Amino acid sequence: MARHLEKIRDLIEELRLDGILIKSKTSKKYLDTLTGSGVQILITRDNSYAILDGRYLSEARERQDELKIIENTPAKSNKSHFDVVNEIFKEFNYSKLGIEASSYSISDYEKLKKYYFTVTLVNEEINEARIIKDEFEIDILKEACKITDQVFADVLKHIKVGISENEINALIHYYALKAGASKLSFEPVVTSGPRTALPHGRPTDRKVQANEPIMIDFGIEYKNYQSDMTRMVFVGQPSNDMINIYEIVKKAQQAGVDEIKSGALASEVDFVVRDIIEKAGYGENYNHGLGHGIGIGDGCEYPFLNQNSKTILKDNMIMSCEPGIYVEGLGGVRIEDDVLISGGRGIPLNQTTKDMIILEV
């Protein structure tokens, strides 16, 4: 069943449009429609349509959506989906169409000039529409974080001296799919030893040695929604420098969670965390924003927590809180939770401990 159609209609009203044409997989996932490349979703002031080729026809009918199905198979028709949109606009005397700016090419935009309706590029507006989560979304994301915690616990049982980063990565994939995830949110960050100083380091065949840190940053996709969590694991006793860095990051991360609240300015939350790290002498070793929105994902979820963000946080927003310190030649530490604002305050959805995890050698 399609969801959030009314949010798009509110956007149509706000932008003074007659309809918005949806092409991106991310937006189609948000609407809970078919996501195939041969499916275009047109939402107008009065109706909603799935314009699709014959490959998707049976599946579309089985869904029993409120979307009106319009088959437009290239092998059977000389019409483009723009032609179909044009016919609908003529029927209802519409004149203003919005399209997703990042989903259509310059060539597509040129083709649209031949039609009588005007075209408005929308992109950020759709991302903004997703920023406040409803109870349906929150429940799914809570479950996604619960699964993420369990996957981490399962993987942790296998970590020991001699295991490779690639093996840890493989275990994350295995346990995530076994637990019900459709896939991972992104390619995990799995680094060990000095490689933990790489904020987005990808796993290699490097084997974990005694008394080394391991950084594990991963998330799962569950019912279209994505989690994101980072934890550190130490195999054997960490050095005093790593213990010190860990405690600074842990303090900063908790301060960030405490500052995530309804009415807070996102950039101010980032400042509070950054100030702690800078005063500890590691300002130059913290080189990314504090967090990003959690939801459908695919790299474009609001809000962003960084030095330039003007977003005022509100209830039912969900975002990551993930400060880090990265020292070349020594290693790095990052701790990350997904945080829901509920009842005015930030509540971490991840339950995995943030105390130092030290495994026996």
SERO-4910 file (N, C-alpha, C, O; in steps of 0.05 Angstrom, whole numbers):
BEGIN
 pado doro    nc1    nc2    nc3   cac1   cac2   cac3    cc1    cc2    cc3    oc1    oc2    oc3
  Met    A     17    -24      0      0      0      0     18     25      0     36     28     17
  Ala    A     13     43    -18     28     68    -20     25     84      5      3     85     17
  Arg    A     46     98     13     45    115     37     55    143     30     68    148     10
  His    A     49    162     48     60    189     47     52    205     22     64    225     16
  Leu    A     30    196      9     21    211    -14     12    239     -7     16    258    -22
  Glu    A      0    241     17    -10    267     25     13    287     31     10    311     27
  Lys    A     36    276     40     59    294     44     68    306     17     75    330     16
  Ile    A     67    290     -4     74    301    -30     53    320    -40     60    340    -53
  Arg    A     28    315    -34      7    333    -42      9    360    -27      4    381    -38
  Asp    A     17    358     -2     22    383     13     45    399      0     44    424     -2
  Leu    A     65    385    -10     87    398    -24     78    410    -50     86    432    -58
  Ile    A     61    396    -64     49    406    -89     35    433    -84     37    452    -99
  Glu    A     20    433    -62      5    458    -55     24    480    -47     21    503    -55
  Glu    A     44    473    -31     63    493    -22     79    506    -45     84    530    -45
  Leu    A     86    489    -65    102    499    -88     84    510   -110     94    518   -131
  Arg    A     58    509   -106     39    518   -126     42    503   -153     43    515   -174
  Leu    A     44    477   -150     46    460   -174     20    445   -178      2    447   -162
  Asp    A     18    431   -200     -5    414   -205      2    384   -202    -16    368   -198
  Gly    A     27    378   -202     36    350   -198     66    348   -196     80    366   -204
  Ile    A     75    326   -185    104    320   -183    109    292   -194     95    273   -188
  Leu    A    129    290   -212    136    264   -224    160    253   -209    181    266   -206
  Ile    A    156    229   -198    176    215   -182    191    194   -198    178    176   -209
  Lys    A    217    195   -198    233    175   -212    253    160   -194    258    137   -198
  Ser    A    264    174   -174    285    162   -158    276    139   -142    253    138   -132
  Lys    A    293    119   -139    287     96   -123    282    104    -94    265     92    -80
  Thr    A    298    123    -84    294    131    -56    266    142    -51    254    134    -31
  Ser    A    257    160    -68    230    171    -65    208    150    -68    188    151    -54
  Lys    A    213    131    -86    193    110    -90    192     92    -66    171     81    -58
  Lys    A    215     87    -54    215     71    -29    200     86     -7    186     74      9
  Tyr    A    204    112     -5    190    128     15    160    126     11    145    125     30
  Leu    A    151    126    -14    123    124    -20    113     95    -18     89     90    -20
  Asp    A    131     76    -15    125     48    -14    110     39    -39     90     25    -37
  Thr    A    121     47    -62    110     38    -87    131     19   -100    152     14    -88
  Leu    A    125      9   -124    144     -6   -139    168     12   -144    165     36   -150
  Thr    A    193      1   -143    217     17   -145    232     12   -171    254     24   -175
  Gly    A    223     -5   -189    238    -11   -213    243     13   -231    228     32   -230
  Ser    A    263     10   -248    271     33   -265    250     39   -286    249     61   -296
  Gly    A    233     20   -292    211     24   -311    185     34   -299    164     32   -311
  Val    A    187     44   -275    164     54   -260    168     84   -254    188     92   -242
  Gln    A    149    100   -263    148    129   -256    123    134   -240    101    124   -247
  Ile    A    125    149   -219    102    155   -202     94    185   -206    110    203   -202
  Leu    A     70    189   -214     59    216   -218     38    222   -197     18    208   -195
  Ile    A     43    242   -180     24    250   -160     14    278   -168     29    296   -171
  Thr    A    -13    280   -170    -24    306   -177    -43    315   -155    -46    302   -134
  Arg    A    -54    338   -159    -73    349   -140    -96    330   -135   -107    330   -113
  Asp    A   -104    315   -155   -129    299   -153   -125    269   -153   -141    255   -142
  Asn    A   -102    259   -165    -99    231   -167    -69    223   -164    -52    240   -163
  Ser    A    -65    197   -163    -37    186   -163    -36    164   -184    -54    148   -186
  Tyr    A    -14    163   -198    -11    144   -220     16    129   -219     36    140   -211
  Ala    A     15    104   -227     40     88   -232     41     84   -262     26     69   -273
  Ile    A     60     98   -275     64     95   -303     87     75   -307    110     80   -299
  Leu    A     81     52   -319    100     30   -319     99     13   -344     79     14   -359
  Asp    A    121     -1   -349    120    -19   -372    110    -47   -363    107    -52   -339
  Gly    A    105    -64   -382     92    -89   -377    106   -108   -358     93   -125   -346
  Arg    A    132   -104   -354    146   -122   -335    135   -120   -307    137   -139   -291
  Tyr    A    123    -97   -300    115    -92   -273     84    -93   -269     74    -89   -247
  Leu    A     70   -100   -291     41    -98   -291     28   -116   -270     11   -108   -254
  Ser    A     36   -142   -271     24   -161   -252     29   -154   -223     11   -156   -207
  Glu    A     53   -146   -218     60   -139   -190     45   -115   -181     36   -113   -158
  Ala    A     42    -95   -199     27    -71   -192     -2    -77   -186    -13    -66   -167
  Arg    A    -14    -95   -201    -42   -103   -196    -45   -118   -170    -65   -114   -156
  Glu    A    -26   -134   -163    -27   -150   -138    -26   -131   -114    -36   -138    -93
  Arg    A    -12   -109   -116     -9    -91    -93    -35    -77    -85    -38    -70    -62
  Gln    A    -54    -74   -104    -79    -61    -98    -75    -34    -85    -89    -26    -66
  Asp    A    -56    -19    -96    -52      9    -87    -75     27    -97    -91     19   -114
  Glu    A    -76     50    -85    -95     70    -95    -84     83   -120    -98     99   -133
  Leu    A    -59     77   -128    -48     88   -152    -63     77   -177    -68     53   -179
  Lys    A    -69     94   -195    -80     86   -221    -58     76   -238    -38     90   -243
  Ile    A    -61     52   -248    -40     39   -264    -43     46   -294    -64     43   -305
  Ile    A    -21     56   -305    -21     62   -334      2     47   -346     25     53   -341
  Glu    A     -5     27   -363     17     12   -376     27     28   -400     11     38   -417
  Asn    A     53     30   -401     65     44   -424     91     29   -431    113     37   -423
  Thr    A     88      7   -446    110    -10   -453    123      0   -479    109      2   -499
  Pro    A    149      7   -479    162     18   -503    158      1   -528    156     11   -550
  Ala    A    158    -26   -524    156    -44   -547    128    -43   -560    125    -50   -583
  Lys    A    109    -34   -545     81    -32   -555     72     -4   -562     53      0   -576
  Ser    A     87     15   -552     78     43   -555    101     61   -563    124     56   -555
  Asn    A     95     81   -578    116    101   -585    117    124   -565    131    144   -569
  Lys    A    100    122   -544     99    143   -524    121    141   -503    129    119   -495
  Ser    A    132    163   -495    149    164   -471    131    168   -447    107    175   -450
  His    A    142    164   -423    125    170   -400    119    199   -398     99    207   -385
  Phe    A    136    217   -410    129    245   -410    104    250   -427     88    268   -420
  Asp    A    101    235   -449     77    237   -465     52    230   -448     31    244   -450
  Val    A     54    209   -432     32    201   -415     25    223   -395      2    229   -391
  Val    A     46    234   -383     42    256   -364     28    279   -378     10    292   -367
  Asn    A     36    285   -402     25    307   -418     -5    303   -422    -21    322   -420
  Glu    A    -13    278   -429    -41    272   -433    -57    276   -408    -79    287   -409
  Ile    A    -46    268   -385    -60    272   -360    -63    301   -354    -84    310   -345
  Phe    A    -42    316   -358    -43    345   -353    -63    359   -371    -77    377   -362
  Lys    A    -65    351   -396    -85    362   -414   -114    356   -404   -131    373   -405
  Glu    A   -117    331   -395   -144    322   -386   -154    339   -363   -178    345   -362
  Phe    A   -136    346   -345   -145    360   -321   -138    390   -322   -141    405   -303
  Asn    A   -129    399   -346   -122    427   -349   -100    436   -330   -102    458   -319
  Tyr    A    -81    419   -325    -58    426   -308    -37    440   -325    -36    437   -349
  Ser    A    -20    455   -312      1    469   -327     28    470   -313     48    480   -325
  Lys    A     30    460   -288     56    463   -274     64    436   -263     51    425   -245
  Leu    A     87    425   -273     97    399   -265    124    403   -250    141    418   -259
  Gly    A    127    388   -228    152    387   -214    165    360   -220    152    340   -220
  Ile    A    192    361   -224    207    336   -228    231    335   -209    241    356   -201
  Glu    A    240    312   -202    263    309   -185    288    317   -199    296    305   -219
  Ala    A    301    338   -190    323    350   -205    347    331   -208    359    330   -229
  Ser    A    352    315   -187    375    297   -188    370    271   -203    389    255   -207
  Ser    A    346    267   -212    339    241   -225    336    242   -255    336    222   -268
  Tyr    A    335    266   -265    331    269   -294    356    283   -306    368    300   -294
  Ser    A    362    275   -331    385    286   -345    379    312   -358    356    320   -360
  Ile    A    400    326   -366    396    351   -382    381    345   -407    364    361   -416
  Ser    A    386    321   -419    372    313   -443    342    311   -437    325    319   -453
  Asp    A    335    299   -414    307    296   -407    294    324   -404    272    329   -413
  Tyr    A    309    342   -391    298    368   -386    293    383   -412    274    398   -415
  Glu    A    311    379   -432    307    391   -458    282    380   -472    267    394   -484
  Lys    A    278    353   -469    254    341   -481    228    353   -470    208    355   -484
  Leu    A    229    359   -444    205    369   -431    197    397   -441    174    406   -436
  Lys    A    215    411   -454    209    437   -464    188    437   -487    176    458   -492
  Lys    A    184    414   -499    165    413   -521    136    412   -512    117    416   -528
  Tyr    A    132    406   -486    104    404   -476     94    432   -467    110    450   -462
  Tyr    A     68    434   -466     57    460   -460     59    467   -430     56    491   -423
  Phe    A     63    447   -413     65    454   -384     93    464   -378    113    458   -392
  Thr    A     95    479   -356    121    488   -346    133    468   -326    118    452   -314
  Val    A    159    468   -324    172    448   -307    188    463   -284    202    482   -289
  Thr    A    184    453   -260    199    463   -237    216    441   -226    206    419   -222
  Leu    A    241    446   -221    259    426   -209    256    426   -179    258    446   -166
  Val    A    251    402   -168    248    399   -139    267    376   -131    271    357   -145
  Asn    A    279    379   -108    296    358    -98    298    361    -67    290    343    -52
  Glu    A    309    384    -59    312    388    -30    285    388    -16    283    379      7
  Glu    A    265    397    -30    238    399    -18    227    371    -11    214    367      9
  Ile    A    233    351    -29    224    324    -23    240    312      0    229    298     17
  Asn    A    266    318      1    282    309     24    272    321     50    271    308     71
  Glu    A    264    347     49    254    360     73    227    347     82    222    345    106
  Ala    A    212    338     62    186    326     69    189    300     85    171    293    100
  Arg    A    213    287     82    217    262     96    229    266    124    232    246    139
  Ile    A    234    290    132    250    295    156    236    287    182    248    278    201
  Ile    A    209    291    183    194    283    206    182    256    202    168    251    182
  Lys    A    189    237    219    180    209    216    153    205    229    148    217    250
  Asp    A    136    188    217    111    181    230    116    155    247    137    144    247
  Glu    A     95    147    261     98    124    279    105     99    264    120     82    274
  Phe    A     94     95    241    100     72    224    131     71    219    143     50    222
  Glu    A    142     93    211    171     94    205    188     90    230    208     76    230
  Ile    A    179    103    252    194    101    277    195     72    287    216     62    296
  Asp    A    173     58    285    172     30    294    191     13    277    205     -5    288
  Ile    A    192     18    251    210      2    234    239      8    241    256    -10    243
  Leu    A    245     34    245    273     41    252    282     31    279    305     24    283
  Lys    A    263     30    298    270     18    324    277    -12    320    296    -22    332
  Glu    A    262    -26    303    267    -54    298    294    -57    283    309    -76    289
  Ala    A    299    -39    264    324    -40    249    348    -37    268    368    -51    265
  Cys    A    346    -19    287    368    -15    306    371    -39    325    393    -46    333
  Lys    A    348    -51    332    349    -75    349    364    -98    334    380   -112    346
  Ile    A    358   -101    308    372   -121    292    401   -115    290    418   -132    292
  Thr    A    408    -89    287    435    -80    285    451    -88    310    473    -97    308
  Asp    A    439    -83    333    452    -91    358    457   -121    359    478   -129    368
  Gln    A    438   -136    350    441   -165    351    462   -175    332    478   -193    338
  Val    A    464   -163    308    484   -170    289    512   -164    301    530   -181    298
  Phe    A    515   -141    313    541   -135    326    548   -155    347    571   -164    348
  Ala    A    529   -163    363    534   -182    384    542   -209    373    560   -222    383
  Asp    A    529   -217    351    536   -242    338    565   -242    326    580   -261    328
  Val    A    571   -219    313    598   -217    301    619   -216    322    641   -227    319
  Leu    A    613   -203    345    633   -200    366    643   -227    376    666   -229    384
  Lys    A    627   -247    375    634   -274    385    657   -286    369    671   -304    378
  His    A    661   -276    344    681   -288    326    707   -272    326    727   -282    314
  Ile    A    707   -249    338    731   -232    336    753   -241    354    749   -245    378
  Lys    A    777   -245    343    800   -254    358    825   -247    342    823   -238    319
  Val    A    848   -250    354    873   -245    341    875   -264    316    869   -288    318
  Gly    A    882   -253    293    885   -269    269    862   -267    250    865   -274    226
  Ile    A    839   -258    259    816   -255    241    822   -231    223    834   -211    232
  Ser    A    814   -232    198    819   -210    180    795   -190    179    773   -197    187
  Glu    A    801   -166    170    779   -146    166    758   -157    147    734   -153    151
  Asn    A    767   -170    126    748   -181    106    730   -202    118    707   -204    112
  Glu    A    742   -218    137    725   -239    150    704   -226    168    681   -235    168
  Ile    A    712   -205    182    692   -191    199    670   -179    181    646   -181    188
  Asn    A    678   -168    159    658   -157    140    639   -179    130    615   -175    128
  Ala    A    650   -202    124    633   -224    114    614   -233    136    591   -240    130
  Leu    A    622   -233    161    605   -241    183    582   -221    187    560   -228    193
  Ile    A    588   -195    183    567   -175    185    546   -180    164    522   -179    170
  His    A    554   -185    139    535   -191    118    518   -215    125    494   -215    122
  Tyr    A    532   -236    133    518   -261    139    497   -258    161    474   -266    157
  Tyr    A    505   -247    184    486   -245    206    464   -225    201    442   -228    210
  Ala    A    470   -204    185    449   -184    178    427   -197    162    404   -193    168
  Leu    A    435   -212    141    415   -225    124    400   -247    139    376   -250    136
  Lys    A    414   -261    156    402   -282    172    381   -270    191    361   -283    197
  Ala    A    386   -246    201    368   -233    221    344   -220    208    326   -210    222
  Gly    A    343   -219    181    320   -207    168    324   -182    152    306   -171    141
  Ala    A    349   -172    151    355   -149    135    353   -156    106    359   -179     98
  Ser    A    345   -137     89    344   -142     60    372   -138     48    379   -151     29
  Lys    A    388   -121     61    416   -116     53    428    -98     74    415    -91     93
  Leu    A    453    -91     70    466    -71     88    461    -43     77    457    -40     53
  Ser    A    461    -24     95    456      4     87    477     15     68    472     31     50
  Phe    A    502      5     73    525     15     58    547     -6     62    545    -24     79
  Glu    A    569     -4     47    591    -22     51    604    -15     77    613      7     81
  Pro    A    605    -35     96    615    -29    123    643    -18    124    660    -24    107
  Val    A    648     -1    144    675      7    152    685    -14    172    674    -16    194
  Val    A    705    -29    164    718    -48    182    748    -44    180    760    -51    160
  Thr    A    760    -32    201    788    -26    200    801    -36    227    787    -39    247
  Ser    A    826    -40    226    840    -50    250    867    -36    253    879    -27    233
  Gly    A    878    -35    278    904    -24    282    905      5    273    886     20    277
  Pro    A    928     13    261    930     41    252    910     49    231    905     73    227
  Arg    A    898     29    217    878     35    196    852     47    207    836     57    193
  Thr    A    848     45    234    825     57    246    826     88    244    806    101    250
  Ala    A    849     99    236    851    127    232    839    136    206    838    160    200
  Leu    A    829    117    190    815    123    165    786    124    170    773    103    174
  Pro    A    773    147    171    745    149    178    726    131    162    707    121    172
  His    A    732    128    136    715    112    119    731     89    106    726     81     83
  Gly    A    750     78    121    767     57    111    750     32    106    733     24    122
  Arg    A    755     19     83    741     -6     76    758    -30     84    782    -28     86
  Pro    A    745    -53     89    759    -76     99    780    -86     78    775    -84     54
  Thr    A    801    -97     88    822   -109     72    828   -137     83    814   -147    101
  Asp    A    849   -150     72    857   -176     83    875   -174    107    887   -194    116
  Arg    A    879   -150    118    896   -146    141    884   -162    165    860   -162    170
  Lys    A    902   -176    179    894   -192    202    897   -176    228    917   -162    232
  Val    A    878   -180    246    879   -166    272    901   -177    289    905   -201    291
  Gln    A    916   -159    301    938   -167    319    931   -160    348    911   -146    353
  Ala    A    947   -171    366    941   -167    395    943   -138    402    960   -123    392
  Asn    A    926   -129    421    926   -103    433    920    -81    412    931    -58    414
  Glu    A    903    -87    393    896    -68    372    866    -61    373    849    -76    383
  Pro    A    860    -37    364    832    -29    361    820    -39    335    834    -43    315
  Ile    A    794    -43    335    779    -49    311    755    -30    310    740    -27    329
  Met    A    752    -17    287    728      1    283    708    -14    265    715    -23    244
  Ile    A    683    -16    274    662    -29    259    639     -9    256    626     -2    276
  Asp    A    634      0    232    613     19    226    596      6    204    605      2    181
  Phe    A    571      0    211    553    -13    191    524     -7    198    518      4    219
  Gly    A    507    -13    179    478    -10    184    464    -30    166    476    -41    147
  Ile    A    439    -35    172    423    -53    156    400    -39    143    391    -17    152
  Glu    A    389    -50    122    364    -40    110    342    -60    117    344    -84    112
  Tyr    A    321    -50    129    299    -67    139    273    -53    131    267    -31    140
  Lys    A    257    -67    115    232    -55    105    236    -27     94    220     -9     99
  Asn    A    257    -24     78    265      1     64    279     22     82    289     42     71
  Tyr    A    280     17    108    292     37    125    319     28    135    324      4    139
  Gln    A    337     47    140    365     40    145    375     49    172    369     71    181
  Ser    A    391     32    185    404     39    210    433     45    205    443     42    182
  Asp    A    447     55    225    476     62    223    488     62    251    479     78    268
  Met    A    507     46    256    519     45    283    549     40    281    558     26    263
  Thr    A    565     53    298    594     49    300    601     42    328    593     55    348
  Arg    A    617     21    331    629     13    357    658      5    353    666     -3    331
  Met    A    673      8    374    701      0    375    704    -26    390    690    -30    410
  Val    A    722    -42    382    729    -67    396    759    -67    399    774    -62    380
  Phe    A    768    -74    423    797    -76    428    804   -106    434    792   -118    452
  Val    A    822   -116    419    831   -144    423    857   -143    440    878   -138    430
  Gly    A    854   -147    465    876   -143    484    876   -115    495    859    -99    487
  Gln    A    895   -109    512    896    -84    526    904    -61    507    925    -62    495
  Pro    A    887    -40    505    894    -17    488    915      0    501    919     -2    525
  Ser    A    929     16    485    949     34    495    936     56    511    912     61    508
  Asn    A    952     70    528    942     92    543    931    114    525    911    127    531
  Asp    A    945    119    503    936    139    484    908    132    473    891    150    470
  Met    A    904    107    466    878     99    455    856    100    476    833    107    470
  Ile    A    863     93    501    844     95    522    835    124    526    811    130    530
  Asn    A    854    142    525    848    171    529    831    181    506    811    195    511
  Ile    A    837    174    481    821    182    459    793    171    461    773    185    455
  Tyr    A    791    146    469    765    133    471    747    148    491    724    154    486
  Glu    A    758    155    514    743    169    534    734    197    525    712    206    532
  Ile    A    751    210    510    744    237    499    720    234    480    701    249    482
  Val    A    722    215    462    701    211    442    675    202    456    653    211    449
  Lys    A    677    185    475    653    176    490    640    199    504    615    202    503
  Lys    A    655    217    517    644    240    530    631    259    510    609    269    515
  Ala    A    645    263    487    634    281    467    608    270    454    589    284    449
  Gln    A    608    244    450    585    231    438    561    233    456    538    239    447
  Gln    A    565    229    482    543    231    501    533    259    503    509    264    506
  Ala    A    551    279    501    543    307    502    526    313    477    507    328    479
  Gly    A    533    301    455    517    305    430    489    294    434    470    307    426
  Val    A    487    270    444    461    258    449    444    275    468    420    279    463
  Asp    A    457    286    489    443    303    508    433    329    495    413    340    503
  Glu    A    448    339    475    442    365    462    421    361    440    409    381    431
  Ile    A    417    337    431    397    332    410    370    333    423    362    314    437
  Lys    A    356    354    418    330    358    431    313    377    414    323    391    397
  Ser    A    287    376    418    269    393    403    275    422    409    277    431    432
  Gly    A    278    438    387    284    466    390    313    473    387    320    497    384
  Ala    A    330    453    388    359    458    385    366    464    356    354    452    338
  Leu    A    386    481    352    396    486    325    418    465    319    436    461    336
  Ala    A    416    452    296    434    430    290    463    438    292    480    423    301
  Ser    A    470    462    282    497    471    283    507    475    311    531    471    317
  Glu    A    489    482    330    497    485    358    503    458    371    522    456    387
  Val    A    488    438    363    494    411    373    522    402    364    538    392    380
  Asp    A    528    407    339    554    401    328    576    416    343    597    405    349
  Phe    A    571    442    349    590    459    363    597    448    390    621    446    398
  Val    A    577    440    405    582    429    433    601    406    432    619    404    448
  Val    A    596    387    413    613    363    411    641    371    402    660    361    412
  Arg    A    642    388    381    668    395    370    685    410    390    709    407    391
  Asp    A    672    426    407    686    442    427    699    423    448    722    429    456
  Ile    A    686    402    455    698    383    474    723    370    462    744    368    476
  Ile    A    722    362    437    744    349    424    767    369    420    791    362    423
  Glu    A    760    394    412    781    414    408    795    421    434    820    424    435
  Lys    A    780    424    456    792    431    482    810    408    492    828    412    508
  Ala    A    804    384    483    821    361    491    846    359    474    863    342    478
  Gly    A    849    377    454    873    378    438    872    362    412    892    358    399
  Tyr    A    848    353    404    846    336    380    828    348    359    816    334    342
  Gly    A    825    375    359    808    388    340    815    382    311    797    378    294
  Glu    A    841    381    305    850    375    278    846    346    270    849    339    246
  Asn    A    840    330    289    836    301    284    807    293    282    800    269    281
  Tyr    A    789    313    281    760    308    278    752    323    253    749    348    254
  Asn    A    748    309    231    746    322    205    720    316    190    720    314    166
  His    A    698    312    205    672    308    192    650    319    210    655    326    233
  Gly    A    626    321    198    603    330    214    595    310    235    603    287    235
  Leu    A    578    320    253    570    303    276    550    281    267    551    259    279
  Gly    A    533    287    247    513    266    241    496    273    217    499    294    205
  His    A    479    255    211    461    257    187    434    244    194    432    229    213
  Gly    A    414    250    178    388    238    183    388    208    178    404    198    162
  Ile    A    370    195    192    367    166    190    339    161    180    319    171    191
  Gly    A    336    144    159    310    138    148    313    120    124    324     99    125
  Ile    A    301    130    101    304    115     76    333    114     68    343     94     57
  Gly    A    348    136     74    376    136     69    385    143     41    375    162     29
  Asp    A    404    126     31    416    131      4    430    158      2    432    170    -19
  Gly    A    440    167     25    458    191     25    444    217     25    457    238     23
  Cys    A    418    218     26    404    244     24    382    247     45    360    256     39
  Glu    A    388    239     69    367    240     90    374    264    109    397    267    117
  Tyr    A    354    280    114    357    303    133    349    294    161    334    274    163
  Pro    A    357    308    182    374    332    182    404    325    182    412    302    188
  Phe    A    421    344    174    449    342    177    458    357    202    449    380    206
  Leu    A    475    345    218    487    359    241    515    366    234    533    350    235
  Asn    A    519    391    226    546    401    220    548    431    226    529    443    236
  Gln    A    571    442    221    576    470    228    559    490    213    555    513    221
  Asn    A    548    482    189    533    501    172    503    496    173    488    512    161
  Ser    A    494    475    186    466    469    185    448    490    200    455    498    222
  Lys    A    427    498    186    408    517    198    382    503    208    363    516    217
  Thr    A    382    476    208    358    461    215    353    464    245    371    461    262
  Ile    A    328    469    252    320    469    280    307    441    285    289    433    271
  Leu    A    318    427    304    310    400    310    282    399    322    274    417    337
  Lys    A    267    378    315    240    375    324    234    346    332    249    328    325
  Asp    A    213    342    347    205    315    354    200    298    329    192    308    308
  Asn    A    207    272    331    204    252    310    224    255    287    220    243    266
  Met    A    245    271    292    268    269    274    286    247    285    288    243    309
  Ile    A    300    234    267    320    213    275    346    219    261    346    224    236
  Met    A    368    219    275    394    226    264    416    210    278    413    200    300
  Ser    A    438    208    264    462    195    276    477    216    293    475    240    288
  Cys    A    491    206    313    509    223    329    535    208    330    538    188    344
  Glu    A    556    217    315    579    201    310    606    216    309    618    218    288
  Pro    A    614    228    332    640    242    332    662    221    331    659    198    337
  Gly    A    686    231    322    709    213    321    735    229    323    736    253    317
  Ile    A    756    215    331    783    225    331    800    205    316    799    181    321
  Tyr    A    816    216    297    832    198    280    861    208    279    866    230    269
  Val    A    879    193    290    907    200    292    924    182    274    927    158    279
  Glu    A    935    194    253    951    178    234    974    164    248    989    176    264
  Gly    A    978    139    242   1000    123    254    993    110    280   1006     91    288
  Leu    A    972    120    294    963    109    319    937     94    316    935     70    322
  Gly    A    917    108    307    891     96    303    869    116    309    874    139    314
  Gly    A    844    107    307    822    125    311    799    113    327    799     88    330
  Val    A    781    130    336    758    121    351    733    136    341    734    161    338
  Arg    A    712    122    336    686    134    330    665    118    344    666     94    345
  Ile    A    646    132    356    623    120    369    598    132    358    596    157    356
  Glu    A    579    116    350    555    126    335    530    112    344    529     87    347
  Asp    A    510    128    350    482    119    355    463    132    335    469    153    324
  Asp    A    440    119    331    418    131    318    400    143    340    391    128    358
  Val    A    393    168    338    380    182    360    353    193    351    351    208    331
  Leu    A    332    185    365    304    194    360    298    217    379    303    215    403
  Ile    A    286    239    369    276    260    387    247    253    394    230    253    376
  Ser    A    242    248    419    215    241    428    210    254    455    226    253    473
  Gly    A    187    267    457    181    281    482    201    304    487    206    311    510
  Gly    A    212    314    466    231    337    468    260    330    471    277    348    469
  Arg    A    266    305    477    294    298    482    304    275    464    288    260    452
  Gly    A    331    273    461    343    253    444    345    226    458    354    224    481
  Ile    A    336    205    445    336    178    456    351    160    437    342    155    414
  Pro    A    374    149    445    389    130    428    373    105    423    362     94    442
  Leu    A    371     97    398    356     73    391    374     48    393    364     25    394
  Asn    A    400     52    393    419     29    395    424     24    425    427     42    441
  Gln    A    424     -2    432    428    -10    460    456    -22    465    462    -29    488
  Thr    A    472    -26    444    499    -37    448    515    -19    466    514      6    462
  Thr    A    529    -30    484    544    -14    503    564      5    490    575     -1    469
  Lys    A    568     28    503    589     47    493    613     47    512    632     62    508
  Asp    A    612     30    532    636     25    548    657     11    531    650     -2    512
  Met    A    682     13    538    703      0    523    699    -30    522    695    -43    542
  Ile    A    699    -41    498    697    -71    494    725    -81    491    737    -77    470
  Ile    A    735    -95    511    762   -106    510    760   -137    511    751   -148    531
  Leu    A    769   -149    490    768   -179    488    795   -190    497    816   -178    493
  Glu    A    794   -213    510    818   -226    518    834   -237    494    822   -247    474
  Val    A    860   -235    495    877   -246    473    878   -276    475    892   -289    459
***
